[in-house]
Amino acid sequence: MNVELASDRSEAVLKEISEAVIVDRAFLETVLTGILAEGHVLLEDVPGTGKTLTARSLANALGLEFNRIQF
């Protein structure tokens, strides 16, 4: 995949997620970068900030499986 195609697809994913979740774009870009690098992303914040919705939306947009772990 060339850089231009990867950029276009990433932009489409970010746009799709932005329609479902109100969140900072830089945050979404950071999470997407972690996923594309085949890493892990831990979302930590106070309750009610949309962490689960954000993660679920990202998984759906990318065609990935979503599992939630709660401590």
N, CA, C and O atoms as CSV, one atom per row, in Angstrom:
chain,resi,resn,atom,element,x,y,z
A,1,MET,N,N,0.858,-1.173,0.000
A,1,MET,CA,C,0.000,0.000,0.000
A,1,MET,C,C,0.904,1.235,0.000
A,1,MET,O,O,1.841,1.333,0.791
A,2,ASN,N,N,0.608,2.166,-0.891
A,2,ASN,CA,C,1.422,3.380,-0.929
A,2,ASN,C,C,0.952,4.374,0.129
A,2,ASN,O,O,-0.122,4.220,0.712
A,3,VAL,N,N,1.760,5.380,0.363
A,3,VAL,CA,C,1.497,6.353,1.428
A,3,VAL,C,C,0.204,7.122,1.176
A,3,VAL,O,O,-0.560,7.377,2.107
A,4,GLU,N,N,-0.039,7.489,-0.067
A,4,GLU,CA,C,-1.245,8.258,-0.394
A,4,GLU,C,C,-2.511,7.456,-0.112
A,4,GLU,O,O,-3.471,7.987,0.448
A,5,LEU,N,N,-2.519,6.189,-0.494
A,5,LEU,CA,C,-3.677,5.331,-0.242
A,5,LEU,C,C,-3.874,5.124,1.256
A,5,LEU,O,O,-5.002,5.174,1.747
A,6,ALA,N,N,-2.787,4.892,1.981
A,6,ALA,CA,C,-2.878,4.719,3.436
A,6,ALA,C,C,-3.430,5.977,4.094
A,6,ALA,O,O,-4.249,5.898,5.010
A,7,SER,N,N,-2.983,7.126,3.627
A,7,SER,CA,C,-3.472,8.397,4.169
A,7,SER,C,C,-4.961,8.575,3.898
A,7,SER,O,O,-5.709,8.999,4.779
A,8,ASP,N,N,-5.391,8.251,2.684
A,8,ASP,CA,C,-6.810,8.370,2.326
A,8,ASP,C,C,-7.678,7.443,3.172
A,8,ASP,O,O,-8.737,7.841,3.657
A,9,ARG,N,N,-7.224,6.218,3.343
A,9,ARG,CA,C,-7.996,5.260,4.146
A,9,ARG,C,C,-8.044,5.670,5.613
A,9,ARG,O,O,-9.081,5.549,6.264
A,10,SER,N,N,-6.923,6.153,6.128
A,10,SER,CA,C,-6.891,6.622,7.517
A,10,SER,C,C,-7.836,7.794,7.707
A,10,SER,O,O,-8.550,7.867,8.707
A,11,GLU,N,N,-7.841,8.697,6.763
A,11,GLU,CA,C,-8.735,9.856,6.822
A,11,GLU,C,C,-10.197,9.413,6.808
A,11,GLU,O,O,-11.019,9.974,7.531
A,12,ALA,N,N,-10.527,8.410,5.988
A,12,ALA,CA,C,-11.898,7.898,5.928
A,12,ALA,C,C,-12.306,7.273,7.260
A,12,ALA,O,O,-13.434,7.460,7.715
A,13,VAL,N,N,-11.396,6.535,7.882
A,13,VAL,CA,C,-11.675,5.919,9.183
A,13,VAL,C,C,-11.899,6.996,10.235
A,13,VAL,O,O,-12.852,6.918,11.010
A,14,LEU,N,N,-11.030,8.000,10.268
A,14,LEU,CA,C,-11.168,9.080,11.248
A,14,LEU,C,C,-12.479,9.837,11.052
A,14,LEU,O,O,-13.122,10.231,12.025
A,15,LYS,N,N,-12.872,10.038,9.810
A,15,LYS,CA,C,-14.135,10.732,9.525
A,15,LYS,C,C,-15.322,9.909,10.019
A,15,LYS,O,O,-16.248,10.447,10.626
A,16,GLU,N,N,-15.291,8.599,9.755
A,16,GLU,CA,C,-16.381,7.720,10.196
A,16,GLU,C,C,-16.511,7.724,11.717
A,16,GLU,O,O,-17.622,7.776,12.245
A,17,ILE,N,N,-15.396,7.670,12.415
A,17,ILE,CA,C,-15.417,7.662,13.876
A,17,ILE,C,C,-15.905,8.999,14.414
A,17,ILE,O,O,-16.657,9.046,15.388
A,18,SER,N,N,-15.480,10.074,13.786
A,18,SER,CA,C,-15.880,11.417,14.228
A,18,SER,C,C,-17.381,11.632,14.125
A,18,SER,O,O,-17.937,12.470,14.835
A,19,GLU,N,N,-18.042,10.886,13.248
A,19,GLU,CA,C,-19.498,10.984,13.128
A,19,GLU,C,C,-20.203,10.308,14.293
A,19,GLU,O,O,-21.336,10.660,14.620
A,20,ALA,N,N,-19.542,9.335,14.924
A,20,ALA,CA,C,-20.159,8.583,16.015
A,20,ALA,C,C,-19.745,9.090,17.393
A,20,ALA,O,O,-20.488,8.933,18.362
A,21,VAL,N,N,-18.567,9.694,17.484
A,21,VAL,CA,C,-17.995,10.064,18.774
A,21,VAL,C,C,-17.482,11.502,18.716
A,21,VAL,O,O,-16.835,11.902,17.748
A,22,ILE,N,N,-17.773,12.263,19.748
A,22,ILE,CA,C,-17.206,13.610,19.856
A,22,ILE,C,C,-15.941,13.488,20.691
A,22,ILE,O,O,-15.994,13.316,21.908
A,23,VAL,N,N,-14.805,13.581,20.015
A,23,VAL,CA,C,-13.517,13.405,20.689
A,23,VAL,C,C,-12.457,14.194,19.920
A,23,VAL,O,O,-12.626,14.497,18.739
A,24,ASP,N,N,-11.379,14.515,20.599
A,24,ASP,CA,C,-10.274,15.257,20.004
A,24,ASP,C,C,-9.642,14.453,18.867
A,24,ASP,O,O,-9.324,13.275,19.035
A,25,ARG,N,N,-9.463,15.091,17.718
A,25,ARG,CA,C,-8.898,14.406,16.552
A,25,ARG,C,C,-7.482,13.890,16.825
A,25,ARG,O,O,-7.129,12.798,16.379
A,26,ALA,N,N,-6.679,14.655,17.543
A,26,ALA,CA,C,-5.313,14.221,17.854
A,26,ALA,C,C,-5.334,12.920,18.657
A,26,ALA,O,O,-4.484,12.050,18.464
A,27,PHE,N,N,-6.309,12.794,19.557
A,27,PHE,CA,C,-6.465,11.561,20.334
A,27,PHE,C,C,-6.770,10.387,19.404
A,27,PHE,O,O,-6.164,9.322,19.519
A,28,LEU,N,N,-7.716,10.591,18.479
A,28,LEU,CA,C,-8.064,9.527,17.532
A,28,LEU,C,C,-6.872,9.145,16.662
A,28,LEU,O,O,-6.650,7.964,16.396
A,29,GLU,N,N,-6.114,10.126,16.225
A,29,GLU,CA,C,-4.937,9.847,15.403
A,29,GLU,C,C,-3.909,9.032,16.178
A,29,GLU,O,O,-3.282,8.132,15.618
A,30,THR,N,N,-3.732,9.337,17.455
A,30,THR,CA,C,-2.788,8.594,18.291
A,30,THR,C,C,-3.234,7.148,18.460
A,30,THR,O,O,-2.423,6.228,18.350
A,31,VAL,N,N,-4.515,6.948,18.725
A,31,VAL,CA,C,-5.040,5.589,18.888
A,31,VAL,C,C,-4.923,4.819,17.577
A,31,VAL,O,O,-4.508,3.661,17.577
A,32,LEU,N,N,-5.283,5.446,16.465
A,32,LEU,CA,C,-5.190,4.789,15.161
A,32,LEU,C,C,-3.738,4.432,14.834
A,32,LEU,O,O,-3.473,3.367,14.276
A,33,THR,N,N,-2.816,5.298,15.173
A,33,THR,CA,C,-1.393,5.015,14.952
A,33,THR,C,C,-0.961,3.777,15.731
A,33,THR,O,O,-0.238,2.931,15.204
A,34,GLY,N,N,-1.401,3.669,16.978
A,34,GLY,CA,C,-1.077,2.491,17.781
A,34,GLY,C,C,-1.629,1.215,17.179
A,34,GLY,O,O,-0.964,0.180,17.180
A,35,ILE,N,N,-2.849,1.291,16.663
A,35,ILE,CA,C,-3.473,0.115,16.048
A,35,ILE,C,C,-2.737,-0.273,14.769
A,35,ILE,O,O,-2.441,-1.447,14.551
A,36,LEU,N,N,-2.443,0.714,13.926
A,36,LEU,CA,C,-1.762,0.433,12.662
A,36,LEU,C,C,-0.345,-0.089,12.874
A,36,LEU,O,O,0.189,-0.807,12.028
A,37,ALA,N,N,0.261,0.270,14.001
A,37,ALA,CA,C,1.599,-0.222,14.338
A,37,ALA,C,C,1.536,-1.605,14.979
A,37,ALA,O,O,2.551,-2.139,15.427
A,38,GLU,N,N,0.326,-2.182,15.019
A,38,GLU,CA,C,0.076,-3.499,15.608
A,38,GLU,C,C,0.455,-3.537,17.077
A,38,GLU,O,O,0.956,-4.543,17.580
A,39,GLY,N,N,0.207,-2.419,17.759
A,39,GLY,CA,C,0.475,-2.331,19.185
A,39,GLY,C,C,-0.807,-2.426,19.983
A,39,GLY,O,O,-1.862,-2.782,19.460
A,40,HIS,N,N,-0.697,-2.107,21.230
A,40,HIS,CA,C,-1.841,-2.090,22.127
A,40,HIS,C,C,-2.094,-0.659,22.560
A,40,HIS,O,O,-1.169,0.147,22.659
A,41,VAL,N,N,-3.350,-0.354,22.816
A,41,VAL,CA,C,-3.723,0.987,23.251
A,41,VAL,C,C,-4.566,0.854,24.508
A,41,VAL,O,O,-5.582,0.159,24.508
A,42,LEU,N,N,-4.151,1.512,25.571
A,42,LEU,CA,C,-4.891,1.523,26.826
A,42,LEU,C,C,-5.553,2.883,26.970
A,42,LEU,O,O,-4.873,3.909,27.000
A,43,LEU,N,N,-6.875,2.895,27.060
A,43,LEU,CA,C,-7.620,4.140,27.215
A,43,LEU,C,C,-7.985,4.302,28.682
A,43,LEU,O,O,-8.753,3.509,29.227
A,44,GLU,N,N,-7.438,5.320,29.317
A,44,GLU,CA,C,-7.710,5.593,30.724
A,44,GLU,C,C,-8.301,6.988,30.863
A,44,GLU,O,O,-7.801,7.943,30.269
A,45,ASP,N,N,-9.355,7.101,31.640
A,45,ASP,CA,C,-9.976,8.392,31.933
A,45,ASP,C,C,-11.070,8.143,32.961
A,45,ASP,O,O,-11.323,7.003,33.349
A,46,VAL,N,N,-11.706,9.200,33.390
A,46,VAL,CA,C,-12.804,9.072,34.344
A,46,VAL,C,C,-14.010,8.454,33.639
A,46,VAL,O,O,-14.091,8.489,32.411
A,47,PRO,N,N,-14.954,7.885,34.407
A,47,PRO,CA,C,-16.142,7.283,33.803
A,47,PRO,C,C,-16.967,8.301,33.011
A,47,PRO,O,O,-17.037,9.481,33.354
A,48,GLY,N,N,-17.582,7.805,31.949
A,48,GLY,CA,C,-18.512,8.623,31.183
A,48,GLY,C,C,-17.896,9.502,30.118
A,48,GLY,O,O,-18.552,10.417,29.621
A,49,THR,N,N,-16.642,9.245,29.753
A,49,THR,CA,C,-15.988,10.094,28.760
A,49,THR,C,C,-16.000,9.501,27.352
A,49,THR,O,O,-15.445,10.100,26.431
A,50,GLY,N,N,-16.619,8.342,27.172
A,50,GLY,CA,C,-16.761,7.762,25.835
A,50,GLY,C,C,-15.637,6.846,25.400
A,50,GLY,O,O,-15.443,6.628,24.204
A,51,LYS,N,N,-14.897,6.310,26.348
A,51,LYS,CA,C,-13.783,5.426,25.996
A,51,LYS,C,C,-14.267,4.171,25.278
A,51,LYS,O,O,-13.712,3.791,24.246
A,52,THR,N,N,-15.288,3.533,25.813
A,52,THR,CA,C,-15.801,2.307,25.210
A,52,THR,C,C,-16.405,2.592,23.843
A,52,THR,O,O,-16.167,1.843,22.896
A,53,LEU,N,N,-17.176,3.655,23.727
A,53,LEU,CA,C,-17.775,4.019,22.443
A,53,LEU,C,C,-16.692,4.319,21.408
A,53,LEU,O,O,-16.810,3.920,20.249
A,54,THR,N,N,-15.650,5.013,21.822
A,54,THR,CA,C,-14.543,5.319,20.914
A,54,THR,C,C,-13.863,4.040,20.438
A,54,THR,O,O,-13.628,3.869,19.241
A,55,ALA,N,N,-13.551,3.150,21.358
A,55,ALA,CA,C,-12.882,1.896,21.007
A,55,ALA,C,C,-13.769,1.033,20.120
A,55,ALA,O,O,-13.294,0.457,19.141
A,56,ARG,N,N,-15.039,0.941,20.451
A,56,ARG,CA,C,-15.972,0.146,19.651
A,56,ARG,C,C,-16.117,0.739,18.246
A,56,ARG,O,O,-16.160,-0.001,17.264
A,57,SER,N,N,-16.191,2.060,18.148
A,57,SER,CA,C,-16.310,2.726,16.850
A,57,SER,C,C,-15.067,2.495,15.996
A,57,SER,O,O,-15.175,2.250,14.794
A,58,LEU,N,N,-13.897,2.572,16.609
A,58,LEU,CA,C,-12.653,2.293,15.886
A,58,LEU,C,C,-12.635,0.857,15.370
A,58,LEU,O,O,-12.297,0.609,14.212
A,59,ALA,N,N,-12.995,-0.070,16.222
A,59,ALA,CA,C,-13.008,-1.476,15.820
A,59,ALA,C,C,-13.973,-1.699,14.662
A,59,ALA,O,O,-13.635,-2.383,13.696
A,60,ASN,N,N,-15.165,-1.132,14.752
A,60,ASN,CA,C,-16.144,-1.283,13.674
A,60,ASN,C,C,-15.647,-0.671,12.374
A,60,ASN,O,O,-15.792,-1.274,11.310
A,61,ALA,N,N,-15.063,0.518,12.448
A,61,ALA,CA,C,-14.581,1.204,11.249
A,61,ALA,C,C,-13.450,0.432,10.570
A,61,ALA,O,O,-13.297,0.489,9.350
A,62,LEU,N,N,-12.665,-0.286,11.366
A,62,LEU,CA,C,-11.527,-1.035,10.828
A,62,LEU,C,C,-11.843,-2.510,10.588
A,62,LEU,O,O,-10.989,-3.256,10.108
A,63,GLY,N,N,-13.059,-2.936,10.917
A,63,GLY,CA,C,-13.428,-4.334,10.738
A,63,GLY,C,C,-12.712,-5.257,11.706
A,63,GLY,O,O,-12.399,-6.399,11.373
A,64,LEU,N,N,-12.453,-4.753,12.916
A,64,LEU,CA,C,-11.734,-5.523,13.927
A,64,LEU,C,C,-12.673,-6.024,15.012
A,64,LEU,O,O,-13.800,-5.548,15.145
A,65,GLU,N,N,-12.198,-6.983,15.778
A,65,GLU,CA,C,-12.943,-7.496,16.921
A,65,GLU,C,C,-12.740,-6.550,18.102
A,65,GLU,O,O,-11.661,-5.981,18.270
A,66,PHE,N,N,-13.774,-6.384,18.912
A,66,PHE,CA,C,-13.692,-5.508,20.077
A,66,PHE,C,C,-13.970,-6.305,21.333
A,66,PHE,O,O,-14.962,-7.031,21.406
A,67,ASN,N,N,-13.098,-6.174,22.323
A,67,ASN,CA,C,-13.308,-6.761,23.642
A,67,ASN,C,C,-12.986,-5.713,24.685
A,67,ASN,O,O,-12.000,-4.986,24.568
A,68,ARG,N,N,-13.813,-5.640,25.691
A,68,ARG,CA,C,-13.611,-4.663,26.758
A,68,ARG,C,C,-13.134,-5.383,28.007
A,68,ARG,O,O,-13.695,-6.406,28.397
A,69,ILE,N,N,-12.100,-4.846,28.628
A,69,ILE,CA,C,-11.591,-5.386,29.888
A,69,ILE,C,C,-11.791,-4.322,30.945
A,69,ILE,O,O,-11.371,-3.177,30.777
A,70,GLN,N,N,-12.435,-4.707,32.035
A,70,GLN,CA,C,-12.684,-3.747,33.108
A,70,GLN,C,C,-12.031,-4.259,34.381
A,70,GLN,O,O,-12.167,-5.431,34.731
A,71,PHE,N,N,-11.324,-3.376,35.068
A,71,PHE,CA,C,-10.649,-3.749,36.316
A,71,PHE,C,C,-11.485,-3.345,37.492
A,71,PHE,O,O,-11.091,-3.571,38.636
